[in-house]
Amino acid sequence: MAFALHLTFISLVLAYSGSSTHSDSSAISGPSAGPSTCGSCTDDHCDSSCCPTSRSDDPFCPNCRGANWTCLTSQTQVGMGQSPAFGGTYNDFSLKNEGFCKMQQLYNNNRTDSLGPRLLTDYRIFAGVGLSQAQFGAGGLSDDPDDGKVACGMCLEVTAKMVLWDCDLTVVHSDRFDNTTWPEQKVIVMVMDQCKDNWLRWSGDGQTPEGNCVSGHVDFDVYPLDHDVGHLQVHNLTWRAVDCPAADLPIQFLFSSTTNSDFYFGVHIWDLLVPVAKVEVLARCRNLTTVWKELPFSANGFWYQAQEICEDLVNDWPANVGFRLTSLYGEVVVANITVPTDSWVQNEEWLAFPPIVSGVQFTTSRNPPSADANAYYKHCKSNSSRSSRVQVQ
């Protein structure tokens, strides 16, 4: 994760040092050489029997190639890391961190202090995570402008054997040295960062991952009071993409800077039921006609640049800015928001606050989480109100 400090001891990773005191013989490892014939294999996903002998020949296999929503919701993804990580690690987010998706501020004591999406601060998801570039990105081996467009804010249902935490992810409630006491869990998490640490690096024979973020890897954001995430491996990790538990939450908009204007802005969109396929803003042309202008994506959010199509500016800035969102299911919603230019403040090295609650949300849900997801954390309830930090439209 960008600027993240990975403290989990991973002896196999060349960029890290240390060793584990235990292992799990049932952990999932990389597939062996495939037979002469294999099972299901498409352009986007192959089962393990189709994987090449050298994993470096296909660093995505057997998982989906990139953030392909149809693939990620229909195929189980496997954390391909081997002992002692087994596909998952923990990231101490109580230290200074800057995630690609900018969904938490840089300094945090717990999930509420993160000032992140209400899905996180109101305990609707277990944690924010960094996701392997293999599934976070657009599907190529190099950086792409669309990396994170689908993945940022996407929810995953993760199944793994791992320790139990308190509700705020600050204290471990399991014996970190005895993995026989760790329960098999199913939790809902949200992608908030990319995990790129040597994600393409495999051993010379292509069998052993030598990077921390190989295909399928999930890095859980936690806020330990003792800053110790050692010996907290995540075993037997698998996951699938799901719709977020946001049906009764309106979508939020956050602008990248208090310097944003009708000429240029970057906007981040939080608490989506499902990822967006397209974001548009209503622009006003020089001849006073209006047009919906599609916004490209970057690490700075969906961004607008004026004067590109009809000597345009954002229409009715800041009093009544119109956004049109299209979900990956094809549903369209329109939000008209007031940008608080007279009262917003710049959060250090992060975003302009407060978030703006739109009053709209997608309603089409086709891949809901399992009913038993987050079973160990259903007692967690929001103990703080965001009302002082949001502007309701």
Phi, psi and omega in degrees: 000146184299126180060014182274149179254108179270115183256355178296135181284118183231096187291336184280343187271123185297330183279358182234167178227171179107176181212163180263152179269355181203167177216177182227112185294343181269004184294150179284134177234175181298150183289154175278181180301137182285154177289177183295332173240148182230173180278220184298130177209125178233181178296333186259339188202138175229145174284168190298333181290347180267351185292143179291161179302316176265115182296337178293343177285336176211087186289357178267326188301139005268012185274176180295149178270100179080183184277065178271106189301316180299317179293315186292333179272343185252345183239135176289129179263146186241129172290112191275357178299155178248183184311133005260006186276320178056034172096357180211148177218175175243144178242125180285097182273005172279347171271169182297125179222147172230102180281150181306317186280352179055048182256001172218147178290173190286331183236127186218144173258335180195184184297324180292318179297342182296341184058024185277193179304151180295336174302328177274308187289337178261016171066026178278335173242161180288316185194164165275153182220156164265141184242140178313138177303337180300326178248346177283324187280184182278355174116003178258176180273347179240170182299146181225143179304334181270003175303122179094349182300316176271320188291320183298119181088358178287139179263144178237146169256110186257134172245128183195159172266117185201169183291161173268145179240163168287174186297327183270003179061039180248338184225133176279131181254017177235164174284108186294341183264356182233093184288352176288344179268356183277129180280155168286125185236155172235116185229153175262130179230166179237135178287121181235357182202161172266149178242108189243358188303099177051042186292344179261000188269121175233163179296168183304326179272002176075014185257334187242125178291135178242015174234158185278346190236039180293173188314131176086355186293142177233129181245109187279130175277122177228170186227058189297133180298328181265003180056031183241111174244020176290148178063023180247059179294160175242117189257148171056044188279128170224161180199166172215154177282141181222164171292143181284152178282064188237016188303326182259011178252131174285155178291144177247148176241134175230129181271153188288334186200152175288355175271356178299150185208186177287354178265325179205139171205160167239138182226137176253143186239121187246162173060042176280139174297316175222157180299159179269145171268332183205141174236131179231152174238147179279119182250152179251124180280167180299329179276010174077004170282162179242155182210143174280123183248122180289140183258127173288165184247149173204181176297345177267014180092192173281128190236150181242135173234124183288169171068024184261333186241324183207041186053048191271158168225163176298132180288133172056039173283138356260005192287327188207070184276126183263129174240139174241121183247135175243124181280169177292349173266001178089000178286142182240131173231150178242130178240132174247118187236156173258122180275122188280061185295341180271353184222350184291156180231153180269118175282133187312122176054029185222245187235168175278135180243149014268166169295156179247118181275124191279329186089003178232158177203151172296152179242343181279118179234125182238346182224066182291157175294162176293151182297332183266007178294143181065025184303325182282354186232014180293342178282347181286130180229152179297128178248017178212156181253138176268006187300331181280351184244004180234155175247113183275130182269000000 
